[in-house]
Amino acid sequence: MNKVTYYIAALILGFSMSAQAQGARAQFKPSYAQEEVEAANEMSAVYPTQTMSQRAEVLNYRTIPNPWVTLEPTLGYISSNFTGIEGRNGSSAESVSRLQAGATVLIGRGMWQGETGLFYSPRGAQMTVGATSGGKNVYDFNLTYLDIPLMARFSWPHSSKSHFFARAGVVVGILSEAKYDVNSTIVTYGATTNYPAITGIDAKDYFNATDLRGAFGAGYDWKFSNRVGMVLQADLQESFSKINTDKFLNDLDVYNFGIIVSAGVSIKL
């Protein structure tokens, strides 16, 4: 064989290998997520007469990856109270009702996710000082915080399907406003006098600028589709350290306590 023959043979071999490589690339298909394969297998077990094309439809709807970020706007009801003052110096506290609104941001997918967000979170309590026999003052405190949760969430069986979840962590509350109303009642020689209420008194100097709370809760995420669901959840939160300054009940340590029930939507971004 001369050099021309070797050259022609090399060209033919090169074109042949190139064509095989292009054919292999054309036949390549991306793999499916494990949960989608399991879903197709479950359908085939339930419907043994199902065709291959029908089973493929279960897989083909997943044309893009399962997102890593989920947004959960929610509206909640808070039963809020102060702890640490009950029965001290003739004081008592009762819970008050508040509404909370905001959004949670979930980062991650699968069974474990990180959780943060921002919430407008009014809290407070109704505090009574003094005995009925000699008169009393009733203080209605309204503290408004901007809450930032820093939590971990565990979903079961999986965050991409309808699932139960539990979460725990801390919430950083930044005090934006603090006010109170006061109603005074004086008893003199058996006669009771109710004084006009004084409202909107500034109390921001009475409370610390931040409130670090421990938090845990549970809920259910009902999926309407692969990306959208409805969330129902309940949480319990309590302060790690006192929320009052020395200007307010300096001999007592006052803590925020709250039970929150909320509902909203979950949207995979």
Secondary structure, DSSP 4 states (H G I P E B T S, - for coil): --HHHHHHHHHHHHHHHHHHHHHHHHH--PPPPHHHHHHHHHHHHH-TT--HHHHHHHHHT--SPPPSEEEEEEEEEEEEEEES-TTSTTEEEE-EEEEEEEEEEEE--SSEEEEEEEEEEEEEEEEEES-TTT-EEEEEEEEEEEEEEEEEEEEES-TTSSEEEEEEEEEEEEEEEEEEEEEEEEEETTEEEEPPPEEEEE-GGGB-SEEEEEEEEEEEEEESSSSEEEEEEEEEEEESS--B-TTS-TTS--EEEEEEEEEEEEEE-
